[in-house]
Amino acid sequence: MVTPDESPSRLLAIAAHPDDTDFGLGGTVAQLAAAGTEVTYCVITDGDAGGFDPEVPRSDIPRIRREEQRAAARILGAREGIFLGYRDGELTVTHGLRRDLARVIRQVRPDVAVIQTPVRNLERMYASHPDHLAAGEAGMQAIYPDARNPFAHPALLADEGLAEWTGPQTWIAGYSEPDYFRDITDVLPTKVAALQAHESQTAHMDVAAALREWGGAMAQAQGYPEGTVVEGFKILDTR
């Protein structure tokens, strides 16, 4: 197992949709941001296929979801983030998406990048949304080899002045066999508040109960005391 960097200067979270990062690692974001880590969100789509209210025009959803993500990020102490504007439900691994993610990585220059799992989890269908898998695979390809290779996407350097960057660690959220767990019990109310800011997605949910169930089950499986809530990651050395 790779020893995780528990106090990175900069963390970049790459996710397919608004709310994905907050569900997967909102507690970790809150803890690290409070300790001084600069956390940046990169949200690939605007989540325009999400929402439950038929009275809300579809054309309003991208704006609503960006505003919700900005509000949630502020609650957790993260920066407002970078939105790439891809279409929700249509995400695939393309050269263009790899370039766009490599650009963000070179801009942010993170010590830790967090991506969604590129591997389908057959035990948890919701972790394996096709957009999540595509975001995870494109993120991995952007981390290696694209962002670190000065000859990949040459316009990033020639036209934008973005030099190569090799991030030391990549954390994978939603992986079926995590090897690093963070006790987020102390910041659970903050994570709940951040997810409640995604009102278009969570207004119908008892967010606190859901997080206690999901994170509590993971904690119990690892032998944590009853009542503990954790977030889990697979840690990769990507130096």
C-alpha positions in Angstrom: 0.0 0.0 0.0 1.1 3.5 -0.8 1.4 5.8 2.2 -1.2 8.6 1.5 -0.2 12.2 1.6 -2.4 13.4 4.4 -1.5 17.1 4.1 -1.2 18.0 0.5 -0.7 21.6 -0.5 -3.0 21.3 -3.5 -5.7 18.7 -4.2 -7.6 18.5 -7.5 -10.9 16.5 -7.5 -12.1 15.5 -11.0 -15.6 14.3 -11.3 -18.3 13.8 -14.0 -21.2 15.7 -12.4 -21.9 18.4 -9.9 -22.4 16.7 -6.5 -20.1 13.7 -7.3 -17.1 15.0 -5.4 -19.3 16.0 -2.5 -20.9 12.6 -2.2 -17.6 10.7 -2.7 -15.1 12.8 -0.6 -17.0 15.8 0.9 -15.8 14.9 4.3 -12.2 14.6 3.2 -12.4 17.9 1.4 -13.7 19.6 4.5 -11.0 18.2 6.7 -8.1 19.0 4.3 -9.4 22.5 3.4 -9.7 23.3 7.1 -6.0 22.1 7.5 -4.8 24.4 4.8 -5.0 22.4 1.6 -6.1 24.3 -1.5 -8.9 22.2 -3.0 -10.0 22.7 -6.6 -13.0 21.0 -8.2 -13.0 20.1 -11.9 -16.6 19.2 -12.9 -16.7 17.8 -16.4 -20.5 18.0 -17.2 -23.1 20.4 -15.9 -25.4 17.6 -14.8 -28.0 18.7 -17.3 -29.7 15.3 -17.3 -30.2 15.4 -13.6 -33.0 16.7 -11.4 -36.5 15.5 -10.4 -38.8 18.5 -10.8 -40.7 18.4 -14.1 -41.7 22.1 -13.6 -38.0 23.2 -14.0 -37.1 23.9 -17.6 -34.3 21.6 -18.8 -32.5 24.7 -20.1 -32.2 26.0 -16.6 -30.6 22.9 -15.1 -26.9 23.6 -16.1 -27.1 27.0 -14.4 -28.8 25.6 -11.3 -26.4 22.8 -10.9 -23.3 25.1 -11.3 -24.7 27.4 -8.6 -25.4 24.5 -6.3 -21.9 23.2 -6.8 -20.4 26.6 -6.0 -22.5 26.8 -2.9 -21.5 23.3 -1.8 -17.8 24.0 -2.4 -18.0 27.1 -0.3 -19.5 25.1 2.6 -16.6 22.6 2.5 -13.9 25.2 2.1 -13.0 24.4 -1.5 -12.4 26.8 -4.4 -15.4 27.4 -6.6 -14.0 25.1 -9.3 -13.6 24.6 -13.0 -16.5 23.6 -15.2 -15.8 22.0 -18.5 -19.4 22.0 -19.8 -19.6 18.6 -21.4 -23.1 17.0 -21.9 -24.4 14.9 -19.0 -25.1 11.3 -20.0 -22.9 11.5 -23.2 -19.4 11.4 -21.7 -16.8 9.3 -23.4 -13.1 9.1 -23.3 -11.9 11.3 -26.2 -8.6 13.0 -27.1 -10.4 16.3 -26.5 -11.5 15.4 -22.9 -8.0 14.1 -22.1 -6.5 17.4 -23.4 -9.0 19.5 -21.3 -8.2 17.5 -18.2 -4.5 17.7 -18.8 -4.9 21.5 -19.1 -6.6 21.6 -15.7 -3.9 19.4 -14.1 -1.2 21.6 -15.5 -3.0 24.7 -14.3 -3.7 23.5 -10.7 -0.4 21.4 -10.4 -1.9 19.2 -7.6 0.0 17.1 -5.1 -3.0 14.8 -5.0 -5.5 14.2 -7.8 -8.8 12.4 -6.9 -10.6 10.7 -9.7 -13.7 8.4 -9.9 -13.0 4.8 -10.4 -12.6 3.7 -14.0 -13.4 0.2 -13.0 -17.0 -0.9 -12.8 -18.1 -1.9 -9.3 -20.5 -4.8 -9.7 -21.6 -4.5 -6.0 -22.7 -0.9 -6.2 -24.5 0.0 -9.5 -24.6 3.7 -8.6 -20.9 4.1 -8.4 -20.6 2.8 -12.0 -22.6 5.4 -13.9 -21.2 5.4 -17.4 -20.2 9.1 -17.0 -18.3 8.2 -13.8 -16.4 5.5 -15.5 -15.5 7.7 -18.5 -14.5 10.5 -16.2 -12.3 8.1 -14.2 -10.6 6.6 -17.3 -10.1 10.0 -19.0 -8.7 11.4 -15.7 -6.3 8.5 -15.4 -5.1 9.0 -19.0 -4.7 12.8 -18.4 -2.6 12.1 -15.3 -0.6 9.5 -17.2 0.7 10.1 -19.7 -0.8 13.4 -20.9 -0.2 16.0 -18.2 3.4 14.9 -17.6 4.5 14.6 -21.2 5.6 17.9 -22.7 5.1 16.5 -26.2 1.4 15.6 -25.5 -1.1 18.2 -26.5 1.7 20.5 -27.6 -0.6 23.5 -27.9 -1.0 23.5 -24.1 2.6 24.6 -23.8 3.1 26.4 -27.1 -0.1 28.5 -27.0 -1.0 28.5 -23.3 2.3 28.3 -21.6 1.2 25.3 -19.5 4.3 23.2 -18.7 4.1 19.5 -17.9 3.2 18.4 -14.4 3.6 15.0 -12.6 1.4 14.6 -9.6 2.8 12.4 -6.9 -0.4 10.7 -5.9 -3.8 9.8 -7.3 -6.7 8.7 -5.1 -9.5 6.8 -6.6 -13.0 7.3 -5.1 -15.7 4.7 -5.5 -13.3 1.8 -6.0 -14.6 -1.6 -4.9 -11.5 -2.4 -2.8 -10.2 0.8 -1.1 -7.0 0.7 0.9 -7.2 4.1 2.7 -10.0 5.2 4.9 -10.6 8.6 6.5 -12.8 9.0 9.6 -15.1 11.9 8.7 -17.5 11.6 11.6 -16.4 15.0 13.0 -17.3 16.8 9.7 -20.4 14.7 8.8 -22.7 17.7 9.4 -20.6 19.8 7.1 -20.8 17.1 4.3 -24.5 16.9 4.9 -24.9 20.6 4.5 -22.9 20.6 1.3 -25.0 17.9 -0.2 -28.2 19.6 0.8 -26.9 22.6 -1.2 -27.5 20.4 -4.2 -31.2 20.8 -3.7 -32.2 19.8 -7.2 -30.7 16.4 -6.6 -31.1 15.7 -2.9 -34.3 17.5 -1.8 -36.1 14.1 -1.8 -33.4 12.4 0.3 -32.6 12.0 3.9 -29.0 12.9 3.2 -27.7 12.4 6.8 -29.3 8.9 7.0 -27.9 7.9 3.6 -24.4 8.9 4.5 -24.5 7.2 7.9 -25.7 4.0 6.2 -23.1 4.0 3.4 -20.1 5.4 5.3 -21.1 3.5 8.4 -21.1 0.2 6.6 -17.7 0.8 5.2 -16.4 1.8 8.7 -17.8 -1.3 10.3 -16.2 -3.5 7.6 -12.9 -2.0 8.6 -13.4 -2.5 12.3 -14.1 1.1 13.3 -16.3 1.8 16.4 -20.1 1.8 15.9 -21.3 5.3 14.8 -18.1 6.0 12.8 -18.5 7.2 9.2 -15.6 6.9 6.8 -14.7 7.7 3.2 -12.5 5.2 1.3 -10.0 5.5 -1.5 -7.5 3.4 -3.5 -4.1 5.2 -3.4 -1.8 5.1 -6.4 1.8 6.3 -6.5 1.8 8.3 -9.8 5.2 10.0 -9.5 
